[in-house]
Amino acid sequence: MTGWRDRLQRMSGKTRFAVCRIFVHLAGDEAAPLLGVLNRAAREAVEAEGDLQMLGEGLVEICQGLLQYDLYWQSAANEGDVFWDEGEAGDYVSELFTDSAQRYGVAIPATDAADDLLTIPVTPNLVAILTVAYEGEVAAIETDLADITALKAGLNAIINLHYDQKLRAIQVHFSPAQLGDVLTSEQLLLNFPELIPL
């Protein structure tokens, strides 16, 4: 993401803002407990009412959970851009928020018998979408993360951004959104076409 324009802007003393969105797809019944981590972080984010420090703590917990469940990673993708104007970076964060929020395609399985009401289906797929805006430059995030080693480094770099107080915006989306919803393989392909197998 760096080039001659970045160097010119840096020489002029402008602040560099980067906005990155990372998709991590996990598969397998064993990855389902991560949905609990994501839902807890979502509840705490609502209670935090925009407090970036609290949101950052939730993001750290999610990144640590993803790192813990790395055996179930199936595919990943990332994208982003660099800005020298905070307002433009904010507009891009809003654009990514709208796009991420439209990707909740899930199926709720139909049940026939009363006994089925006592069992909750486990989704075969889970996608976490992390969007962060930060000040400065972080090579570990601003690279192709469709590689297990690179993705681990990128998630650890996001954790460090929180502790270095460099984060300026945080968004977390995930599909399915709650226990009992199911993200099918067909919906995965339809709603997350950018995913690259790891």
C-alpha positions as a printed NumPy array, in Angstrom:
array([[  0.   ,   0.   ,   0.   ],
       [  2.993,   2.308,   0.043],
       [  4.238,   4.206,  -2.953],
       [  5.569,   7.537,  -4.087],
       [  2.355,   9.303,  -3.013],
       [  2.698,   7.871,   0.51 ],
       [  6.287,   9.083,   0.742],
       [  5.289,  12.537,  -0.483],
       [  2.455,  12.763,   2.047],
       [  4.747,  11.548,   4.834],
       [  7.287,  14.255,   3.981],
       [  4.538,  16.871,   4.188],
       [  3.739,  15.706,   7.742],
       [  0.228,  14.408,   7.07 ],
       [ -1.202,  11.61 ,   9.196],
       [ -1.642,   8.27 ,   7.451],
       [ -4.852,   6.322,   8.088],
       [ -5.33 ,   2.73 ,   6.938],
       [ -8.638,   0.904,   6.751],
       [ -8.533,  -2.892,   6.469],
       [-11.223,  -5.557,   6.348],
       [-10.355,  -9.189,   7.037],
       [-12.572, -12.223,   6.382],
       [-11.856, -15.499,   8.194],
       [-13.898, -18.598,   7.317],
       [-13.935, -21.504,   9.776],
       [-15.546, -24.884,   9.112],
       [-16.493, -27.783,  11.342],
       [-18.733, -28.328,  14.349],
       [-15.774, -27.768,  16.682],
       [-15.541, -24.103,  15.643],
       [-19.089, -23.353,  16.871],
       [-17.985, -22.162,  20.363],
       [-16.334, -19.177,  18.656],
       [-19.864, -17.99 ,  17.846],
       [-20.352, -17.533,  21.604],
       [-17.22 , -15.355,  21.785],
       [-18.486, -13.247,  18.869],
       [-21.964, -12.836,  20.382],
       [-20.567, -11.881,  23.793],
       [-18.292,  -9.286,  22.179],
       [-21.286,  -7.948,  20.202],
       [-23.364,  -7.541,  23.389],
       [-20.479,  -5.798,  25.133],
       [-20.001,  -3.512,  22.108],
       [-23.619,  -2.376,  22.345],
       [-23.191,  -1.701,  26.065],
       [-19.928,   0.186,  25.39 ],
       [-21.866,   2.79 ,  23.371],
       [-18.916,   3.585,  21.108],
       [-16.16 ,   3.532,  23.743],
       [-13.169,   2.61 ,  21.564],
       [-11.209,   1.173,  24.507],
       [-14.029,  -1.257,  25.342],
       [-14.543,  -2.125,  21.673],
       [-10.82 ,  -2.797,  21.415],
       [-10.938,  -5.236,  24.335],
       [-13.684,  -7.161,  22.543],
       [-11.66 ,  -7.137,  19.327],
       [ -8.648,  -8.544,  21.169],
       [-10.818, -11.348,  22.579],
       [-12.132, -12.143,  19.08 ],
       [ -8.644, -12.167,  17.548],
       [ -7.392, -14.446,  20.323],
       [-10.392, -16.738,  19.755],
       [ -9.684, -16.88 ,  16.029],
       [ -6.031, -17.69 ,  16.714],
       [ -7.093, -20.424,  19.146],
       [ -9.338, -22.005,  16.48 ],
       [ -6.779, -21.819,  13.656],
       [ -7.134, -25.577,  12.994],
       [-10.602, -24.859,  11.585],
       [ -9.609, -22.026,   9.242],
       [-10.66 , -22.884,   5.699],
       [-10.334, -19.663,   3.737],
       [ -9.651, -15.976,   4.175],
       [ -9.508, -12.673,   2.335],
       [ -8.64 ,  -9.082,   3.049],
       [ -8.889,  -5.675,   1.475],
       [ -8.193,  -2.1  ,   2.416],
       [ -6.96 ,   1.318,   1.476],
       [ -4.797,   4.148,   2.769],
       [ -6.011,   7.707,   3.34 ],
       [ -4.399,  10.984,   4.296],
       [ -7.726,  12.523,   5.281],
       [ -9.575,  11.219,   8.342],
       [-12.974,  12.069,   6.844],
       [-12.282,  10.   ,   3.716],
       [-11.123,   7.107,   5.898],
       [-14.37 ,   7.401,   7.89 ],
       [-16.431,   7.325,   4.69 ],
       [-14.665,   4.128,   3.611],
       [-15.299,   2.546,   7.038],
       [-19.014,   3.366,   6.611],
       [-19.011,   1.861,   3.115],
       [-17.44 ,  -1.365,   4.409],
       [-19.926,  -1.447,   7.308],
       [-22.866,  -1.324,   4.894],
       [-21.376,  -4.04 ,   2.702],
       [-20.527,  -6.316,   5.654],
       [-23.98 ,  -5.899,   7.183],
       [-25.598,  -7.195,   3.977],
       [-23.814, -10.562,   4.123],
       [-25.935, -12.362,   6.72 ],
       [-27.348, -15.071,   4.448],
       [-28.331, -17.926,   6.76 ],
       [-30.869, -20.703,   6.737],
       [-32.972, -21.58 ,   9.742],
       [-33.677, -25.3  ,   9.499],
       [-37.331, -26.368,   9.657],
       [-38.256, -28.733,  12.494],
       [-41.013, -31.332,  12.382],
       [-41.134, -32.989,  15.777],
       [-41.367, -31.467,  19.231],
       [-38.173, -33.327,  20.186],
       [-36.286, -31.34 ,  17.551],
       [-36.977, -28.171,  19.518],
       [-34.552, -29.406,  22.175],
       [-31.676, -29.72 ,  19.702],
       [-29.941, -26.732,  18.217],
       [-28.351, -27.233,  14.805],
       [-24.64 , -26.47 ,  14.563],
       [-23.563, -24.465,  11.558],
       [-20.956, -26.1  ,   9.311],
       [-19.503, -22.671,   8.451],
       [-18.677, -19.491,  10.332],
       [-17.312, -16.286,   8.832],
       [-15.884, -13.481,  10.974],
       [-15.41 , -10.086,   9.338],
       [-13.098,  -7.671,  11.139],
       [-12.791,  -4.082,   9.939],
       [-10.288,  -1.749,  11.562],
       [ -9.092,   1.768,  10.873],
       [ -5.802,   2.81 ,  12.403],
       [ -3.193,   5.495,  12.35 ],
       [  0.202,   4.7  ,  10.864],
       [  1.481,   1.779,   8.85 ],
       [  1.387,  -1.934,   9.756],
       [  3.004,  -4.192,   7.165],
       [  1.615,  -7.375,   8.774],
       [ -1.945,  -6.228,   8.029],
       [ -1.323,  -4.426,   4.751],
       [ -0.435,  -7.555,   2.813],
       [ -2.207, -10.587,   1.36 ],
       [ -3.592, -12.48 ,   4.366],
       [ -4.833, -15.526,   2.423],
       [ -2.009, -17.547,   3.97 ],
       [ -2.089, -19.138,   7.425],
       [  1.197, -17.631,   8.609],
       [  0.319, -14.163,   7.279],
       [ -3.185, -14.321,   8.788],
       [ -1.787, -15.228,  12.22 ],
       [  0.655, -12.312,  11.982],
       [ -2.152,  -9.977,  10.887],
       [ -4.437, -10.934,  13.782],
       [ -1.581, -10.468,  16.258],
       [ -0.848,  -7.065,  14.687],
       [ -4.492,  -6.04 ,  15.268],
       [ -4.138,  -7.019,  18.935],
       [ -1.004,  -4.862,  19.167],
       [ -2.788,  -1.907,  17.532],
       [ -5.28 ,  -1.954,  20.393],
       [ -2.576,  -1.997,  23.056],
       [ -0.615,   0.709,  21.2  ],
       [ -3.835,   2.804,  21.09 ],
       [ -3.608,   3.242,  17.316],
       [ -7.132,   2.012,  16.46 ],
       [ -9.545,   4.692,  15.242],
       [-12.534,   2.517,  14.244],
       [-13.581,  -1.086,  14.895],
       [-16.332,  -3.155,  13.302],
       [-17.063,  -6.84 ,  13.716],
       [-19.619,  -8.768,  11.696],
       [-20.159, -12.501,  11.638],
       [-22.35 , -15.012,   9.893],
       [-24.33 , -16.827,  11.12 ],
       [-25.31 , -14.192,  13.641],
       [-26.59 , -16.496,  16.376],
       [-26.628, -20.06 ,  17.63 ],
       [-29.202, -22.095,  15.741],
       [-28.728, -20.294,  12.431],
       [-26.892, -22.204,   9.713],
       [-24.581, -20.824,   7.029],
       [-24.675, -23.38 ,   4.22 ],
       [-21.852, -23.975,   1.741],
       [-24.009, -22.504,  -1.022],
       [-24.679, -19.331,   0.997],
       [-20.987, -19.13 ,   1.805],
       [-20.093, -19.054,  -1.905],
       [-22.87 , -16.592,  -2.687],
       [-22.243, -14.112,   0.147],
       [-18.444, -14.353,   0.454],
       [-17.087, -14.8  ,  -3.087],
       [-13.737, -13.188,  -2.225],
       [-12.67 , -15.987,   0.124],
       [ -9.463, -17.791,  -0.896],
       [ -8.723, -21.31 ,   0.43 ],
       [ -5.889, -21.429,   2.963]])
